[in-house]
Amino acid sequence: MTAAAPPGAAAGPRTADRVARLLTEILSPAVLVATVLLAVAWHAADTPGQALLWGLIAAAAASFIPITYIIRGVRRGHWTDKHVGVREQRKLPLLVCLVSTAAGSVTLAVAGAPRELLALIACMVAALVVAVAVTLAGRWKISVHSLVAAGTAIALVVVGGPALLATLPLAAAVGWSRVRLRDHTPAQVVAGAVVGACATGLLFPALAS
């Protein structure tokens, strides 16, 4: 006779899964990209009006347009979910994100946006180029969640100073959530974090100076 599982034995795993889903949603790439671009626009612009204008242009190109495209694709049955968990379905979403972000970068440059904001969105383009290459040529599902989370944390440290190192545990939590939900392997999460951290830790300061 099999012994019954203790009451609440499955509560721990279920709670962990709920936390992981929550982190995946509230710290998704679309949310973090828009947040960090608006924050850097606010930091770099001369007036609140300029900050809002530049930030919204950047966020539209790198976040709002790509996530709208992805959600429409989900509704039409082109991909399984808004995080595009199936690697084979990632080609078009990633390319749309890359093209839209690059177009936003050009638009901001032509419009005379602050150098710091231009540097950040250029870093995003560079990181996306790597993610697209790894996904398409390497046929490997690098974690975009982890890439963006790590890149956002490092970008905030570059702009706001050492006090914002406190954001790094959130980036680590995002990586944990992707592994917990079995959407990525630990290696895919680490690779994404390395790409994002290098883009904003090395390239961002160089381009912004």
Secondary structure, DSSP 8 states (H G I E B T S, - for coil): ------TTTTHHHHHHHHHHHHHHHHT-HHHHHHHHHHHHHHHH-SSHHHHHHHHHHHHIIIIIHHHHHHHHHHHTTSSSSTT--SGGG-HHHHHHHHHHHHHHHHHHHHHT--HHHHHHHHHHHHHHHHHHHHHHTS-----HHHHHHHHHHHHHHHHH-GGGGGGHHHHHHHHHHHHHTTSS-HHHHHHHHHHHHHIIIIIHHHHH-
